[in-house]
Amino acid sequence: MLHHARHLVQQPPAVFAPADTRAQSISAVFHSFLALSYVARAQDFTASTNDLGKPALADMAQGLATAPTLFALEEFPELDRLILRGFSEHGDAAIACDYISRSRGVSRTQELAASHTQQAANAIGVLRPSEARDGLLRLCSDVLNRRA
């Protein structure tokens, strides 16, 4: 999958498309990378440090509240005080993880990733059939099915 992503950065798909579909190409890349970001944020709560290749909950350790946490906040307003202090007090991360695990935060983040993947696929679908278009469609599948 990273090969596909590197290819897109080096050669944006718009160069393979007629001018009138350039916006569709840009939209496809935009939504693909948003989806990838949301998948990665969800995996921070579902994958092991070993699988991630980095410490799990690294964003939280840096004081960042990502999509799963913000979605969980809607269900557990108590998270607000932990977020505002950047999970800086002893036990904050564990408390936040408990709230997140009892919420729909991760599943809503995964749903958001799926939505962006579908939007990317829809944008790609209007491009003329080509190897580049097929590669972009594979990228959509790779993003959504990404394993840490």
Residue pairs with C-beta under 8 A, 6 or more apart in sequence:
1 139
1 142
1 143
1 146
4 135
4 138
4 139
4 142
5 33
5 36
5 139
7 135
8 29
8 32
8 136
8 139
12 25
12 26
12 29
13 25
13 28
13 29
13 127
13 132
13 133
13 136
14 22
14 25
14 26
16 25
16 127
16 130
16 132
16 133
17 24
17 25
17 127
17 128
17 132
18 128
21 126
21 127
21 128
24 123
24 124
24 126
24 127
25 123
25 127
27 119
27 120
27 123
28 120
28 121
28 123
28 124
28 127
28 136
29 120
30 120
31 116
31 117
31 119
31 120
31 123
32 116
32 117
32 120
32 136
32 139
32 140
32 143
34 113
34 116
35 113
35 114
35 116
35 117
35 120
35 140
35 143
35 144
36 113
36 143
36 146
38 67
38 109
38 110
38 112
38 113
38 116
39 110
39 113
39 143
39 144
39 146
40 146
41 59
41 66
41 67
41 68
41 109
42 67
42 68
42 106
42 109
42 110
42 113
43 51
43 52
43 146
43 148
44 52
44 56
44 57
44 58
44 59
44 60
44 66
44 68
45 56
45 57
45 68
45 97
45 100
45 101
45 105
45 106
46 106
47 56
47 147
47 148
48 56
48 148
49 55
49 56
51 147
51 148
52 148
53 148
55 61
57 93
57 97
59 66
60 66
60 69
60 87
60 93
60 96
60 97
61 87
61 93
63 86
63 87
63 88
64 86
65 73
65 79
65 83
66 109
67 105
67 108
67 109
67 112
68 100
68 103
68 105
68 106
68 108
68 109
69 79
69 83
69 96
69 100
69 105
70 105
71 103
71 104
71 105
71 108
71 109
72 79
72 96
72 99
72 100
72 103
72 104
72 105
73 79
73 80
73 83
74 103
75 99
75 102
75 103
75 104
75 105
76 99
76 102
76 103
78 99
79 96
79 99
82 89
82 92
82 95
82 96
83 96
85 92
87 93
87 96
100 106
113 143
113 144
114 144
117 140
117 143
117 144
120 136
120 139
120 140
120 143
121 137
121 140
124 133
124 136
124 137
124 140
127 133
127 136
